[in-house]
Amino acid sequence: MGGCSNEETAEAVVALAYESGINVFDLSEAHSGHRAEIQFGRILLRRAWNRSSYVVTTKIYWNTKAEGRGLSRKHIIESVQASLVRLQLSYIDIVMIHKVDPMCPMEEIVRAMNYVISKGWVMYWGTSRWTPVEIMEAYTNCRQFNCVTPIVEQAEYHLFYREKPELYMPELYNKIGVGLMAWSTVTIGMVSSKPEDCGVSFFSRSSYKNKYSSFSWTEDETQSLYKEQEYGWKEKSADDETRKYSDKLRDVCALAERLGCSFGQLAIAWSLKNESVQCLLLGASNIDQLYESLQSLQLIPKLNANIMNEIERILDNKPSRPPMISTLALR
């Protein structure tokens, strides 16, 4: 929503998404300084869609004010109530905890989420950017204190970030029933799908290593990132790692051109080929971007074993567990 130039454009994007079969809308209390939730609430009011026909998710932790951040019981309850007012809804389908709060006991978090669910303000809760260990700790606390367990993890997943979703999360999918809602730099519009640059410029940015690959953004850093995107990035010299990513990206772009699609469409289709991905988050600042992303669904049947193997050969980054080492062999 924050990427749209005005509310009219935002409504056109939301309407196209809904009419195309997209029924999950992801927000956050800190997106565009609350503007995203406010705009989306007004759009829903004007459209008057059947409430059971769409799912609204929002995230809490990062508030626009420093004193409002964290996961205390007070902040969770106040954030949920404030989001309901901004969205003009009687309940939120899923509330995501957007990062673990190291200063707050896990018991307090799960009890607070259980409270807002028991009040009818929230239907389910999930996590975002949590490690498998943290998710398992939350699940264990929920079982111990008879609270509602988390149902989904919102995680980064794309061609160049695969380890967590493919290697460590599947155990949780099968053991405790946590689903995967994936997001990526491509699907939120940070990598261009134009053939002439094919997103290579993204890996030339100095912020890639500092913020993106470390996976430790704050909302303040995100706002700063949006400003850099708006006013143009300063050119930085590419190091060896950047060139390595760029070479792989160009090869993937060449494959996309051969398949008759853009890099962005191929990246989206590739993510959806993973059976563990129940939901993939898309971002669009206008209806043309959304329409282009939707065309990636037609590409999925074309991604046969040969094409997927070729992508694996280009990327050469399939995650694998380190070999088991016997302690006896170390003696």
C-alpha positions in Angstrom: 0.0 0.0 0.0 2.8 2.4 0.8 4.2 2.0 -2.7 1.1 3.3 -4.3 1.1 7.0 -5.2 -2.4 7.7 -3.9 -5.4 5.9 -2.5 -7.2 5.7 -5.8 -4.3 3.7 -7.2 -4.2 1.6 -4.1 -7.9 0.8 -4.4 -7.4 -0.2 -8.1 -4.6 -2.6 -7.1 -6.6 -4.1 -4.2 -9.7 -4.5 -6.5 -7.7 -6.2 -9.2 -6.1 -8.6 -6.7 -9.5 -9.5 -5.2 -11.2 -10.0 -8.6 -8.2 -12.2 -9.7 -8.7 -14.6 -6.8 -6.2 -13.2 -4.3 -7.9 -13.2 -0.9 -5.1 -12.6 1.6 -4.0 -9.0 2.3 -0.9 -8.5 4.4 -0.4 -5.3 6.4 1.6 -4.0 9.4 1.0 -1.5 12.1 4.2 0.3 11.0 3.7 0.2 7.2 3.8 3.8 5.9 3.2 5.1 9.4 -0.2 3.5 9.8 -1.3 4.8 6.4 -1.5 1.3 4.9 -4.0 0.1 7.5 -6.1 3.3 7.3 -6.3 3.2 3.5 -7.1 -0.5 3.3 -9.8 0.0 5.9 -11.4 2.7 3.8 -11.1 0.6 0.7 -12.9 -2.4 2.4 -15.6 -0.1 3.6 -16.3 1.3 0.1 -16.1 -2.1 -1.6 -18.3 -3.8 0.9 -17.1 -7.3 0.1 -18.3 -10.3 2.0 -16.1 -10.5 5.1 -15.7 -14.2 4.8 -14.3 -13.9 1.3 -10.9 -12.4 2.3 -8.3 -12.7 4.9 -6.6 -9.8 6.6 -3.2 -10.2 8.3 -1.3 -7.5 10.2 2.0 -7.5 12.1 2.9 -6.0 15.4 6.2 -5.2 17.1 7.5 -2.2 15.2 5.5 0.9 16.1 6.1 4.3 14.6 7.1 5.5 18.1 10.0 3.9 20.0 8.1 3.7 23.2 5.4 1.6 21.5 7.7 -1.2 20.3 8.1 -4.6 21.8 5.9 -7.5 22.7 4.7 -6.8 26.2 1.1 -7.8 27.0 0.3 -4.1 27.0 1.7 -3.4 23.6 0.2 -6.5 22.0 -3.3 -5.7 23.3 -3.1 -2.0 22.4 -1.7 -2.7 18.9 -4.5 -5.1 18.1 -7.1 -2.7 19.3 -5.5 0.2 17.3 -5.3 -1.9 14.1 -9.0 -2.8 14.4 -9.9 0.9 14.6 -7.7 1.8 11.6 -9.0 -1.2 9.5 -12.6 -0.6 10.6 -13.0 -4.3 11.2 -14.5 -6.3 14.0 -11.7 -8.9 13.9 -8.4 -9.5 12.2 -7.9 -13.0 10.7 -4.2 -13.4 11.6 -1.9 -11.3 13.7 1.9 -11.9 13.1 4.5 -11.2 15.7 7.1 -9.4 13.7 10.3 -10.5 15.3 11.0 -11.9 18.8 11.4 -9.5 21.7 14.5 -10.6 23.7 13.3 -8.5 26.6 9.9 -10.3 26.9 9.3 -13.8 28.2 7.8 -16.2 25.7 5.0 -17.0 28.2 3.9 -13.4 28.3 3.7 -13.3 24.5 1.7 -16.5 24.0 -0.7 -15.6 26.9 -1.3 -12.1 25.4 -2.0 -13.7 22.0 -4.3 -16.2 23.6 -6.1 -13.3 25.3 -6.8 -11.3 22.1 -8.0 -14.5 20.4 -10.3 -15.3 23.3 -11.8 -11.8 23.1 -12.7 -12.4 19.4 -10.4 -9.6 18.2 -8.1 -12.0 16.4 -8.9 -15.4 14.8 -5.3 -16.9 14.7 -1.7 -15.8 15.3 1.6 -16.4 13.6 5.2 -15.4 13.5 7.4 -13.4 11.1 11.2 -13.7 10.9 11.4 -16.2 13.7 13.9 -19.0 13.9 12.7 -22.6 14.0 13.9 -22.8 17.6 11.9 -19.7 18.6 8.8 -21.0 16.9 9.2 -24.4 18.7 9.7 -22.5 22.0 6.4 -20.6 21.4 4.6 -23.9 20.5 5.9 -25.6 23.7 4.8 -22.7 25.9 1.4 -22.7 24.2 1.0 -26.4 25.0 2.2 -25.9 28.6 -0.2 -23.1 29.3 -3.1 -24.3 27.2 -2.9 -21.4 24.7 -3.7 -21.2 21.0 -0.6 -22.2 19.0 0.9 -20.2 16.1 -0.3 -21.4 12.7 2.1 -19.7 10.2 5.6 -18.3 9.8 6.1 -15.5 7.4 9.6 -16.0 6.0 12.0 -14.8 3.4 12.2 -17.2 0.4 13.6 -16.6 -3.0 16.3 -17.8 -5.5 19.1 -16.5 -3.3 17.8 -17.2 0.2 16.7 -20.9 0.6 18.3 -22.4 3.7 15.7 -21.6 6.4 12.5 -22.5 4.3 13.9 -25.6 2.6 16.2 -27.0 5.3 15.0 -26.1 8.8 11.3 -25.2 8.5 9.9 -28.4 6.9 10.4 -30.2 10.2 8.0 -27.7 11.8 5.5 -28.0 8.9 5.2 -31.7 9.6 5.6 -31.8 13.4 3.4 -28.9 14.6 1.5 -27.9 11.5 3.0 -24.4 11.0 2.5 -23.2 7.5 4.8 -21.0 5.4 3.9 -17.6 4.0 6.8 -16.5 1.9 8.0 -13.1 0.8 11.0 -12.0 -1.2 12.8 -9.0 -2.7 11.2 -9.8 -6.0 7.7 -10.1 -4.9 7.8 -6.9 -2.9 9.1 -5.1 -5.9 12.7 -4.4 -4.9 14.2 -6.2 -7.9 13.3 -4.9 -11.3 11.9 -7.4 -13.8 12.9 -5.3 -16.8 15.2 -7.2 -19.2 17.7 -4.4 -19.5 18.7 -4.5 -15.9 17.1 -7.7 -14.7 17.5 -6.7 -11.1 21.3 -6.9 -11.2 21.6 -3.4 -9.8 20.1 -4.7 -6.5 23.2 -6.7 -5.8 25.4 -3.7 -6.5 23.9 -1.8 -3.6 26.0 -1.5 -0.5 22.9 -2.0 1.7 22.4 -5.6 0.4 25.1 -7.0 2.6 24.5 -4.8 5.5 20.7 -5.1 5.8 19.3 -7.6 3.4 21.6 -10.6 3.8 21.9 -10.2 7.6 18.1 -10.3 7.7 18.0 -7.8 10.6 16.0 -4.9 9.3 14.1 -2.6 11.5 11.1 -0.5 10.3 13.3 2.6 10.6 15.8 1.0 8.2 13.0 -0.1 5.9 11.7 3.5 5.7 15.2 4.7 5.0 15.5 2.0 2.3 12.2 3.2 0.6 13.6 6.8 0.6 16.8 5.6 -1.1 14.7 3.8 -3.7 12.6 6.9 -4.3 15.6 9.3 -4.7 17.9 6.9 -6.4 20.7 4.7 -5.2 24.3 5.9 -5.0 26.5 3.8 -7.2 29.0 1.6 -5.3 31.8 -0.5 -6.6 30.8 -4.2 -6.7 32.9 -6.7 -4.8 33.5 -10.3 -5.7 30.4 -11.5 -3.9 28.3 -9.0 -5.8 29.7 -10.0 -9.1 29.0 -13.7 -8.3 25.3 -12.9 -7.6 25.1 -10.7 -10.7 26.5 -13.5 -13.0 24.0 -16.0 -11.6 21.2 -13.4 -12.0 22.1 -12.8 -15.6 22.0 -16.5 -16.4 18.6 -16.8 -14.7 17.4 -13.8 -16.8 18.6 -15.5 -19.9 16.6 -18.6 -19.0 13.5 -16.4 -18.3 13.9 -14.8 -21.7 14.0 -18.2 -23.3 10.8 -19.1 -21.5 9.2 -15.9 -22.7 8.8 -14.3 -19.3 10.4 -11.7 -17.1 12.9 -12.5 -14.3 10.3 -11.5 -11.7 7.7 -13.9 -13.1 10.2 -16.8 -13.2 11.2 -16.0 -9.6 7.6 -16.1 -8.4 6.8 -19.3 -10.3 9.9 -20.9 -8.9 8.9 -20.0 -5.3 5.4 -21.4 -5.9 6.8 -24.7 -7.1 7.9 -25.4 -3.5 5.1 -27.4 -2.0 5.8 -26.0 1.4 4.8 -22.5 0.3 1.1 -22.1 1.1 1.0 -18.4 0.4 3.3 -16.1 -1.5 3.2 -12.3 -0.8 3.2 -10.0 -3.8 3.7 -6.3 -3.8 2.7 -3.8 -6.5 2.6 0.0 -6.8 0.2 -0.1 -9.7 -2.1 -2.5 -11.5 0.4 -3.1 -14.3 2.9 -4.6 -11.8 0.3 -6.7 -10.2 -1.0 -8.0 -13.6 2.6 -8.9 -14.6 3.0 -10.9 -11.4 -0.3 -12.7 -11.8 0.9 -13.9 -15.2 3.6 -16.0 -13.4 0.8 -18.5 -12.6 0.7 -19.5 -16.3 4.5 -20.3 -16.1 4.3 -22.9 -13.3 3.3 -25.8 -15.6 6.4 -25.0 -17.8 8.8 -25.5 -14.9 9.3 -29.2 -15.5 12.2 -31.2 -14.0 14.6 -30.2 -16.8 14.0 -26.5 -16.2 14.2 -26.8 -12.4 17.5 -28.7 -12.8 18.8 -26.0 -15.0 17.9 -23.4 -12.4 19.7 -25.5 -9.7 22.8 -25.7 -11.9 22.8 -21.9 -12.4 22.2 -21.1 -8.7 24.4 -23.8 -7.3 23.1 -23.0 -3.8 20.8 -25.9 -2.8 21.0 -26.0 1.0 22.2 -29.2 2.6 22.8 -30.3 6.1 26.5 -30.7 7.2 27.5 -34.4 7.5 27.1 -36.1 10.8 30.4 -36.5 12.7 30.7 -39.2 15.2 32.2 -38.0 18.5 34.2 -41.3 18.6 36.0 -40.3 15.4 37.2 -37.1 17.1 38.9 -38.9 20.0 
